Amino acid sequence: DKLNRISQAPYILDKQDFYIYRDTFSKAAKLSCDIYEKKPFKEKNLSTAVLATLLLLQVNNIQLEITHKNLGELSALIKNKSENELNIWLKERSNYKYKTC
């Protein structure tokens, strides 16, 4: 169980003991859940979290298929603070293709 949690962690330590995210999707999932959970704004925290997620992906040339249903699913995952599920959801709906060995 402990090994599984480590392998599912959104970040790893580099050689200089800095935490770095495994990929942009992990970073986007963490960012959106943190914005929603910490409530840095008086209102519209969920909207801000969704926008920040989409913007972070777009800046990294990752496009999502955006539909009304997708936005609802994305919002629900952020509300539930489901970082791992959100990470998987973002990967499955993106144009990004992983290279396999």
RARAHU-V80438 format. One line per field, one symbol per residue. ss: DSSP state (H for helix, E for strand, L for the rest). psi: psi as a letter, one per 40 degrees, with the letter a starting at -180 (. if undefined). burial: # if it has 9 or more other ideal C-beta (glycine too) atoms within 8 Angstrom, else .. Layout:
# RARAHU-V80438
ss->???
psi->???
burial->???
This chain:
# RARAHU-V80438
ss->LHHHHHHHLLEEELLLLLEEELLHHHHHHHHHHHHHHHLLLLLLHHHHHHHHHHHHHHHLLLLELLLHHHHHHHHHHHHLLLHHHHHHHHHHLELLLLLLL
psi->dddddddeieiihadefihiididdddddddddddddegeidifdddddddddddddddefhiihhiddddddddddddefgddddddddddeiehhihi.
burial->.........##.........#..##########.##........##.###.###.###...#.#.....##.###.##....#.###.###..#.......
